[in-house]
């Protein structure tokens, strides 16, 4: 709590922080796909391995899409809040 009774605001995050965390998300997704591919190549020799790889790939794709969708929504919300404050201040 602040001594002056004011509210604490989060500092504006830079675009590089979003880029860095986005790159980590993509690299982790690729690592997951590579691991799944290696497991499928070693364990399965029929069509069920391809189906398992497809299930893993679609799950990773859904998680990454949700992550980037939330990042986009958060950044769009920050931009719209700033413009609303400017309009009210007039």
N, C-alpha and C positions, 0 to 999 in steps of 0.2 A: 504494500500500500504506500502511496506517496504521501509525504508529509503535508503537502499543500492541498490535499483532498481531491486533486485532479485524477483523471483516469490515465492509466499507462497505455501508451499506444505501441504496437509493434513497429519496429523500424521497417521501412520499405525494403523488401528483398530485391536483390539484383537479378537480372536475367541470367547471369552466369550460374547462379545457384540452381535455378530451375534446369538449365542445360546440363549441369554436372549430374544432378540427380536423375534426369531423363536418360543420360548416357549410361549410368549405372543400371537403370531399369532395363534398357535394351541389352546391355551386356549380360545381365543375369538371365534374361529370357533366351538369349542365344546359347548361353551355357546350359540351360535346362534342355533346350532342343538338341544340342550336341550330345548331352548325356543320354537323353531318350533315344537318339539315333544309334548310339553305341550299344545300349542295352538291347534294342530291337535287332541290330545286326548280329549280336552274339547269341541271343536267346531264341529268336523266331526265324524260321526259314520258310514260312508260308504267308498267306494273305492276312492272317490275324495280326502279324507284326506291323503291317502297314496301317491297319485299322487302329492299333494301339498308338502308333506314332501320330496318326491324325487326331486322335483324342487328346493326346498331350499337347500337340501343336495348337489346337483350337482353344484349349484352356489357357495356355500361355498367351495367345493372341487376345483373348477376352480380358485377361488381367491387365495386359499392357494397354489395351484400348481404354479400359476404365481408368487406369492411372493417368494417362495423358488427357483424358476427358475431364477428370477432376482438376488437373493442373490448369487446363485451358479455362475451365469455369472459374477457378479461383483468380486467375489473372484478369479475366474479363470482369469479374465482380469488383476487383480493386480499381480498374480503370473507370467503371461506371460510377463508383462511389466518389471518386475524385471529381468527376465532372458535375455530380449533383451538388457537392459542397461548394463548388465555384459558382454555380447558378444561384444557390440560396444566399450566398454572400453578397450578391449584387444589390 
